[in-house]
């Protein structure tokens, strides 16, 4: 913790451009630095870069682990009159928290920021979205923080049934009352 013990308060959501905890690769195999950084940096078109395709890239530096207890995906509204998309929370089976593969960059206007890596969806995400973030099981964390380990050896899909979806909007109780 090179910047001191971070105050990582519990939150319901972390939104694009919020500050969140990450572990950056440190000196030596298996070491990392826990820091708080902004989620997303400004892209060339001014839009935030909050997701980054992993396919065909090597990521030989600036790797990080993004700490999470879940992530969201959105689908078309479940009810015809509903305007907001349906929101799904995905958690990792049998884990209170996990890490998502990410990279970080230094930006001249905002300082250091991170983004989540994405890939084609696995069986658990495909019914909900055309891409997915890359959750890493604990046994891949040290390898991801070690830039000498090829990215393709670390980044991969989890077995079917690893990511558990739960509809959080609209609440299931609210849908039942409409019937």
Secondary structure as GFF3:
##gff-version 3
##sequence-region A 1 179
A	DSSP	beta_strand	19	25	.	.	.	ID=ss1
A	DSSP	beta_strand	32	39	.	.	.	ID=ss2
A	DSSP	beta_strand	41	42	.	.	.	ID=ss3
A	DSSP	beta_strand	48	49	.	.	.	ID=ss4
A	DSSP	beta_strand	51	53	.	.	.	ID=ss5
A	DSSP	beta_strand	63	68	.	.	.	ID=ss6
A	DSSP	beta_strand	71	75	.	.	.	ID=ss7
A	DSSP	beta_strand	86	92	.	.	.	ID=ss8
A	DSSP	beta_strand	98	107	.	.	.	ID=ss9
A	DSSP	beta_strand	111	120	.	.	.	ID=ss10
A	DSSP	alpha_helix	123	126	.	.	.	ID=ss11
A	DSSP	beta_strand	131	133	.	.	.	ID=ss12
A	DSSP	beta_strand	135	136	.	.	.	ID=ss13
A	DSSP	three_ten_helix	138	140	.	.	.	ID=ss14
A	DSSP	alpha_helix	141	145	.	.	.	ID=ss15
A	DSSP	alpha_helix	151	154	.	.	.	ID=ss16
A	DSSP	beta_strand	163	169	.	.	.	ID=ss17
A	DSSP	alpha_helix	172	178	.	.	.	ID=ss18
###
